Amino acid sequence: MNREENRKKVLDYLEKLNIPYEIYEHPPLDTIEIALQYWKDIDATHCKNLFFRNHKGNRHYLVIIKDTTPFDIHSLEKQLHQGKLSFASEKRLVKYLGVKPGSVSLFGLINDEEHHVYVFLDEQLQQADKISFHPNDNTASVVIAFSDAMKFLKERQNGYEFINPMPVKS
């Protein structure tokens, strides 16, 4: 699927669920550092979306944290009790979320027909009125209400839980 098809699939799905959205166009945003330049005028909480696999490669996790939250994989491993984690390959990203690196987001769950991916959400996001994600295409950002993001997640039927992703002090 190309960028336009990915984006259309997300927007059509949001419309099907009666979820209002705002969309903002921008150049491809491959890193949070680049994204911050374009997000500064968008009134929403922005997210880092990370896709992991366990050491056996039989479980996959989408970790969604507030964009400014420090991230430490070892703290996350301790907190999640899922064993050693590593970033999933591009092949796995395509297989489970239907996206390429740089376009990972909650909306990738549209392509997870088997509900295989388990989602960990930063508990800080619960304080957000609005939240933004790429529409499976990193040349745009889609803003929806946090409550609608939860509606989307429940509709997709993937397991999820809230976590505190802040590094654990030893």
C-alpha positions in Angstrom: 0.0 0.0 0.0 1.3 3.5 -0.8 1.1 6.5 1.5 -2.2 7.8 0.0 -3.9 4.4 0.4 -2.6 4.1 4.0 -3.9 7.5 4.8 -7.3 7.0 3.2 -7.7 3.7 5.0 -7.2 5.5 8.4 -9.4 8.4 7.6 -12.2 6.2 6.2 -12.0 4.1 9.4 -12.2 7.2 11.6 -15.3 8.3 9.7 -16.8 4.9 10.0 -16.4 5.2 13.8 -17.8 8.8 13.7 -14.5 10.1 15.1 -13.9 13.7 14.2 -10.3 14.6 13.2 -8.0 17.4 12.1 -5.2 16.6 9.6 -2.0 18.5 9.3 0.3 18.1 6.3 4.1 18.3 6.6 7.3 16.8 5.1 8.2 13.2 6.1 9.0 13.2 9.9 11.4 10.4 10.6 12.4 11.4 14.1 10.9 13.2 17.0 13.5 15.9 16.8 12.4 16.8 13.3 8.7 16.4 14.2 8.9 18.9 17.0 9.6 21.6 14.5 6.3 20.9 12.8 4.2 20.0 15.8 4.8 23.2 17.8 1.7 24.9 16.4 -0.6 21.8 16.6 -2.7 21.9 19.7 -2.4 18.2 20.8 -0.3 15.9 22.8 2.1 14.2 20.5 3.4 10.6 20.8 6.4 8.5 20.2 5.3 5.2 18.8 7.7 2.3 19.3 7.3 -1.3 18.0 9.0 -4.1 19.8 9.3 -7.9 19.8 10.1 -10.2 22.6 13.3 -12.3 22.5 11.5 -15.3 21.0 9.9 -13.1 18.3 6.5 -14.5 19.0 5.0 -11.5 20.8 4.9 -7.9 19.5 4.2 -4.7 21.4 3.3 -1.2 20.4 4.5 1.3 23.0 2.9 4.7 22.8 4.5 7.4 25.0 4.3 11.2 25.2 6.8 12.7 22.8 8.9 14.4 25.5 9.1 11.4 27.9 12.6 10.0 28.3 12.7 6.4 27.0 14.9 3.6 28.4 14.4 0.1 27.0 15.9 -1.6 30.1 13.4 0.2 32.4 10.6 -0.7 30.1 11.7 -4.4 30.1 11.7 -4.4 33.9 8.3 -2.8 34.0 6.6 -4.9 31.4 7.9 -8.3 32.6 8.0 -9.5 29.0 11.7 -10.5 28.9 14.3 -8.9 26.7 12.8 -6.6 24.1 14.2 -5.4 20.8 13.0 -3.2 18.1 11.0 -5.2 15.5 12.4 -5.4 12.0 10.9 -3.5 9.0 9.5 -6.9 7.9 7.6 -7.3 11.1 6.4 -3.7 11.0 4.9 -4.4 7.6 3.5 -7.8 8.6 1.8 -6.7 11.8 1.0 -3.0 11.4 1.2 -2.5 7.6 3.6 0.4 7.9 7.2 1.3 7.2 9.7 2.7 9.8 8.8 6.3 10.6 5.1 5.8 10.2 4.3 3.6 13.3 1.2 4.7 15.2 -1.9 3.5 16.9 -3.6 3.6 13.5 -1.4 0.7 12.3 -3.7 -1.6 14.4 -6.2 -1.3 11.5 -3.9 -3.8 9.7 -3.6 -6.2 12.6 -6.5 -8.4 11.8 -5.4 -11.1 14.2 -5.2 -8.6 17.2 -1.7 -9.9 17.7 -0.1 -6.7 18.8 -0.4 -5.7 22.5 -0.4 -2.0 23.3 1.3 -0.2 26.2 0.2 3.4 26.6 1.9 6.1 28.6 -0.4 6.9 31.6 0.4 10.6 31.0 -1.7 10.5 27.8 -4.9 10.1 29.9 -4.5 13.8 30.8 -4.5 14.9 27.2 -7.6 16.4 25.6 -6.3 15.8 22.1 -3.7 13.4 20.8 -1.9 13.1 17.5 -0.6 10.2 15.3 0.6 9.7 11.8 -2.2 8.2 9.6 0.2 5.3 8.7 2.0 7.8 6.6 4.6 10.2 8.1 3.8 13.1 5.8 0.8 14.1 8.0 -0.4 14.2 11.5 -4.0 13.4 12.6 -5.4 14.9 15.8 -8.3 13.2 17.6 -9.7 13.5 21.1 -8.0 11.2 23.6 -11.4 9.6 24.3 -11.7 8.8 20.6 -8.3 7.2 20.6 -9.5 4.9 23.3 -12.7 4.3 21.3 -10.5 3.4 18.3 -8.4 1.0 20.4 -11.4 -0.7 21.9 -12.9 -1.1 18.5 -9.7 -2.8 17.2 -9.9 -5.3 20.1 -6.1 -5.4 20.7 -5.1 -5.9 24.4 -3.7 -2.8 26.1 -2.7 -1.3 29.4 -1.4 1.9 30.8 2.2 2.1 32.1 4.5 4.7 33.6 7.3 4.7 31.1 9.7 6.9 33.1 13.0 5.3 33.7 13.1 3.2 36.9 15.6 4.4 39.5 17.8 1.5 40.6 
